Amino acid sequence: MHLTLTKLKVDKALVVIEGENKNVVLSGRNIPTVKVSATNEINTYDVLKYETLVVTKAAVEKLEEVYA
């Protein structure tokens, strides 16, 4: 994950996923400037705190379903 974020020139990122993905959570935990959250855990503070928001397609669909 870190190599991908480096290629994208991302320093601080909030990664939003749908459901639980143990590998993504464990990978994100190793990078101090990255936070991984599920769609049901995100909040306004985190969205504003991080410079970049990385959202999976499944997470976008879930957010549209809940908030649209």
Rosetta blueprint (number, residue, H / E / L):
1 M L
2 H H
3 L H
4 T H
5 L H
6 T H
7 K H
8 L L
9 K L
10 V L
11 D L
12 K L
13 A E
14 L E
15 V E
16 V E
17 I E
18 E L
19 G L
20 E L
21 N L
22 K H
23 N H
24 V H
25 V H
26 L H
27 S H
28 G H
29 R H
30 N L
31 I L
32 P L
33 T L
34 V E
35 K E
36 V E
37 S E
38 A E
39 T L
40 N L
41 E L
42 I L
43 N L
44 T H
45 Y H
46 D H
47 V H
48 L H
49 K H
50 Y L
51 E L
52 T E
53 L E
54 V E
55 V E
56 T L
57 K H
58 A H
59 A H
60 V H
61 E H
62 K H
63 L H
64 E H
65 E H
66 V H
67 Y H
68 A L
